[in-house]
C-alpha cells in the first residue's frame, strides 16, 4: 500500500499497511490498534486508508448512512424503502477526540421537546457518522472510561442506544475501529484491548539513509501537496483496485480443517483468553488469502494472522510486554500441519498438549546468596558511592487493600476515590449549567407542578419550561495522582527487605493501573532526593524505574518529602482537579543532613497543613521495632500500614480490625 506519505523509515509500517488493508478487504476482522513511539506516522498511515476504500452507497438524505439495498428498519430517519435508488459517497473516517462528551459520541436527545411536545428530536453523534466507515481514536489509551464503555457496547451490538428517562433512540453503528497510542502514556483497559482485531508495533528506523528519504518526501509534500499526491496517484489507484478485487474474491476463499486446527492449536498454545482470538485469526487468514488472490488459506496465512492477532491478547498484566515467540509459533504450526482430514486417532495431541516448546527458564530465584548481609550500613552519604548496592528483583506482586483519598472530588473518571462525575449513582439535582445531559425527572416534575394552572394547563400533559429542568448530580469514582516516595537508603538495602518493598510498590502500581490513576516516583538516599519518574499515566514506565532502583547511603527523609511536595505543587498547576495520594515507603529513619529528624517532621507537617492524603507503608522489620513510620504518618496527617497489612487478604489486617472492634 502506497500512501501520500510513504514513510519507509518506520519499522513496522509494512505490518501496519497490511493490517489496515486486511480490514479494508474484510471489515469483520475487527480493526487495528497501532502502538508506537511518537513521530512514527501512525496517524498519517491511518488517515491515508480512506482514499483506498471503495465508495459507499447510501440512502439520500439519511443521516445514518443506511444501505439502500437493505436499510435499517429502525433508522430514526426511516422508514426507507428497500431496494430503492441510492447515491454513492467516499467512505468516511470519523475522529473521536479523547476529551469528547458522551453526547458528542452517541448523539443528543432534546429532553425539553421530548417532555413538552412528545417528539424525538435527535441529533446524531460520531457513532452515527462512522457507520459503515472508520472510527479513528488517536491516543486511544487516554480515552475516558465512560466513552470506552459506550464504544464496547456499540462494537458488541452493532448499534447505538441513546436513552433519556424512558425516551430512547436506536440506530445502527457498525464501524471499523482504528486506534493509535504511545505506550509510554499508559495502557488500554483489557476489555477494549481485546476489541481490536489486530495490533502492530511501529518504531523509527535507525538507518540514516531511510530517515533522509522520509525527510525528503515530507519536504516535497510541503512544497507541492497536489503534485506530490499526483506522483503517487497511479499506485494508489492500483491498490484501490486490488482491495475491490479482494473483496469480491473473499466469499470464495476456503478455510479448510487443517488451517482451522492450526489456528485452534496456536491460540491454545499461547494461552489466550476466550475464543475471540480464534475467530479473528480465522477471518484474518481468510482476508490474507483473498489479498494474495488465492481461494485457499495456507499455513503462511495462519502464521501471519497469528503475528497480527495474538500479541496484545497474551498480556496477563500491564507490565507484560506484548509480543510473540516466533520459534514457538513455527513449532506449533509444524506440529499441526497436515491435510484437511483430522487425525482419527488423535495421536497429534491436544491443541495445548505438547504443541510448542516450554517457556524460557527465568533462572533460579534470587535467594540472596553472595549478596550483602541482611542489614547494610549507611556509611556513604551520596548516591553512587561505595555504599551503593546493585538493584534487586521485586518480589511477586499481590492484590492490595484499597487506598483512597477522603472526601469527594471532581477529577477525571476512574476507580479510586469518591467524586462528582457524569457517571454513577444519582445523589441529587440542580439547575443545569449549559446543555442538559442527565435529566432528574422527579425534580423536574416537582419544579413544574406548582405552575400548571398559571400556564393554562388543560389536558393530561405536563407543561414544562426551560427553568423547570433539573440536572441530576451523580457520584462515581475518580482517578487520583498516586505519588510514591520510596526510601532507597542503606537501612532499606537488605536484599530480602528491598525485594519485598519493591514487590509491594509493584502491587500498588498494578492497583493504580486498574483504577486509572496517574503515578509518579520520588526516591531518596545518600544526601538528596530525585524525581525518578514525573507524574504519568504509564505504570509500565514506573515499574521499569522501580526495577532498576539502586540502594545505599544515608536516609534524607526530609529531602524526599520536600521533593514530593514540590512535585505536587507543579502538578496542581497542570491538573488542579486531580487529587493526590502520597504513598511513603520507608522504615521511618532519618539520618541525612543537619537535624534530620526535626527537618523531616517540619516537611511532613506541610502535607498535613495542606490536607494532602497520605499513607506510610512501614517497612521496619525484626523483633525490635522503633515505630518511627507510625510517628511519621501522624505528622503527615495520614495512616500507617505494614507490608503485611497492605495485602487485601492479610490475616494481620483482619486481626487488627477485630481488635479495633473489641476496643
Secondary structure, 3 states (H helix, E strand, C coil): CCCCCCCCCEECHHHHHHHHHHHHHCHHHCCEEEEECCCCCHHHHHHHHHHHCCCEEECCCCCCCCCCCCCCCCCCCCCCCCCCCCEEECCCEEECCCCCCHHHHHEEECHHHHHHCCCCCEEECHHHHHCCCEEEEECHHHCCHHHHHHHHHHHHHCEEEEEECCEEEEEECCCEEEEEECHHHCCCCHHHHHHCCEEEEEEECCCHHHHHHHHHHHHHHHHCHHHHHHHCHHHHHHHHHHHHHHHHHHCCCECCHHHHHHHHHHHHHCCCCCCHHHHHHHHHHHHHHHHCCCCECCHHHHHHHHHHHCHHHCCCCCCCCCCCCHHHHHHHHHHCCCCCCCCCCCCCCCCCCCCCCCCCCCCCCCCCCCCCCCCCCCCCCCCCCCCCECCCCCCCCCCECCCCCCCCECCCEEEEEEEEECCCEEEEEECCCCCCCCECHHHHHHHHHCCCCCCCCCCCCCCCCHHHCCEEEEEEEECCEEEEEEECCHHHCCHHHHHHHHHHHHHHHHHHHHCCCEEEEEEEECCEEEEEEEEECCHHHHHHHHHCCCECCCCCHHHHHHHHHHHHHHHHHHCCCCCEEEEEEECCCCCCCCCHHHHHHHHHHHHHHCCCEEEEEECCCCCCCCCHHHHHHHHHCCEEEECCCCECCCHHHHHHHHHHHHC
